[in-house]
Amino acid sequence: MKPTSVVYPLQPDTATAMVPYGRLVRDRGGRLWTGQSLRIDTHQLLVSLVERVPGLAVGTGVTLTPLRHPFEAAIHARSVAAISGAPVVAGFGPGAPEFQAAVMREPYRSPLTAMHEYVTIVRRLLDGELVDHDGEYHTLHGGALFPIATAPIEVGLGVLRPRMAELAGRVADVAITWMTPASYIREQIVPAIEAGAKEQGRTPPRIATVVHVAVARPGRDLLATIRAGAGAHLGGRHYVDMLRRAGLDADVTDPGRGAAALLDSGTFVTGSPEEIVEGLQRYRDCGVDEVVLNPAGVLVTEGPQAALRDLREILDAEAGRD
């Protein structure tokens, strides 16, 4: 079985809070992921972290493209890989239209075009190419990175719906999904990725999926845990649209309804550690290459030690099956 990874789902003030998670996942052979931080820059957090946890593979799932030019994004990704000496996934996404409107002149008219340009430029720069690109959203004339040796860097694309999945198949190394039901990955995401890859005559990118988890314990309110960990996404239109495409009864105006749907469908994976491992296997059976455990609900409601306890027990149960 491939190693299981973990996401640190909060925006910390320092890397200190991330260190125990980094050590746990490094020692189990996985990767520590994190998302866009608007408190301390994501890449500066990761550099601080990998200096405290040598050998830790990391990933960003995802950083938001409106915040930086793809040339700078490539430099950031390569800097983390060079300093850590361990593999890096540089994952990117456009963010919600409301976020785009807040930081740009106007939202992307075509997020697909914007991400196609962005991911292509970053990949070419990391491959050592001289890039001349004059696109609808991104421009770079004669740009190249000074060559240095680093650990491998994969370029990822955040994927929720089939059209972005098809684009990932065409241009990305990793398709990164978040809170996506296993059956939806099998029925809609995998075929779209494979179609995009076939169009370009390339191998389909691997799939990394972030999965909310919580061990069922006496006195733990699982619906409250789900709402604490996934409530923001359950109020996001693009996430709710994805869940409804997957057949879940989600509603942007009623996060509680979406939380119940996540629990009932098994998209929020819970039970004993052994039962959670069985639930995670469903994702692998549906085409996921890297399962990423998200302890957000427990972390928010009960604190870091409770979240670490859940993660250790799940990883121990998984190791016991190998």
Rosetta blueprint (number, residue, H / E / L):
1 M L
2 K L
3 P L
4 T L
5 S E
6 V E
7 V E
8 Y E
9 P L
10 L L
11 Q L
12 P L
13 D L
14 T L
15 A H
16 T H
17 A H
18 M H
19 V H
20 P H
21 Y H
22 G H
23 R H
24 L H
25 V H
26 R H
27 D H
28 R L
29 G L
30 G L
31 R E
32 L E
33 W E
34 T E
35 G L
36 Q L
37 S L
38 L L
39 R L
40 I L
41 D L
42 T H
43 H H
44 Q H
45 L H
46 L H
47 V H
48 S H
49 L H
50 V H
51 E H
52 R H
53 V L
54 P L
55 G L
56 L L
57 A E
58 V E
59 G E
60 T E
61 G E
62 V E
63 T E
64 L E
65 T H
66 P H
67 L H
68 R L
69 H L
70 P H
71 F H
72 E H
73 A H
74 A H
75 I H
76 H H
77 A H
78 R H
79 S H
80 V H
81 A H
82 A H
83 I H
84 S H
85 G L
86 A L
87 P L
88 V E
89 V E
90 A E
91 G E
92 F E
93 G E
94 P L
95 G L
96 A L
97 P H
98 E H
99 F H
100 Q H
101 A H
102 A H
103 V H
104 M L
105 R L
106 E L
107 P L
108 Y L
109 R L
110 S L
111 P H
112 L H
113 T H
114 A H
115 M H
116 H H
117 E H
118 Y H
119 V H
120 T H
121 I H
122 V H
123 R H
124 R H
125 L H
126 L H
127 D L
128 G L
129 E L
130 L L
131 V E
132 D E
133 H E
134 D E
135 G L
136 E L
137 Y L
138 H L
139 T E
140 L E
141 H E
142 G E
143 G E
144 A L
145 L L
146 F L
147 P L
148 I L
149 A L
150 T L
151 A L
152 P L
153 I E
154 E E
155 V E
156 G E
157 L E
158 G E
159 V L
160 L L
161 R L
162 P H
163 R H
164 M H
165 A H
166 E H
167 L H
168 A H
169 G H
170 R H
171 V H
172 A L
173 D L
174 V E
175 A E
176 I E
177 T E
178 W E
179 M L
180 T L
181 P L
182 A H
183 S H
184 Y H
185 I H
186 R H
187 E H
188 Q H
189 I H
190 V H
191 P H
192 A H
193 I H
194 E H
195 A H
196 G H
197 A H
198 K H
199 E H
200 Q H
201 G L
202 R L
203 T L
204 P L
205 P L
206 R E
207 I E
208 A E
209 T E
210 V E
211 V E
212 H E
213 V E
214 A E
215 V E
216 A L
217 R L
218 P L
219 G L
220 R L
221 D L
222 L H
223 L H
224 A H
225 T H
226 I H
227 R H
228 A H
229 G H
230 A H
231 G H
232 A H
233 H H
234 L H
235 G L
236 G L
237 R H
238 H H
239 Y H
240 V H
241 D H
242 M H
243 L H
244 R H
245 R H
246 A L
247 G L
248 L L
249 D L
250 A L
251 D L
252 V L
253 T L
254 D L
255 P H
256 G H
257 R H
258 G H
259 A H
260 A H
261 A H
262 L H
263 L H
264 D H
265 S H
266 G L
267 T L
268 F L
269 V E
270 T E
271 G E
272 S L
273 P H
274 E H
275 E H
276 I H
277 V H
278 E H
279 G H
280 L H
281 Q H
282 R H
283 Y H
284 R H
285 D H
286 C L
287 G L
288 V L
289 D L
290 E E
291 V E
292 V E
293 L E
294 N E
295 P L
296 A H
297 G H
298 V H
299 L H
300 V H
301 T H
302 E H
303 G L
304 P H
305 Q H
306 A H
307 A H
308 L H
309 R H
310 D H
311 L H
312 R H
313 E H
314 I H
315 L H
316 D H
317 A H
318 E H
319 A H
320 G H
321 R H
322 D L
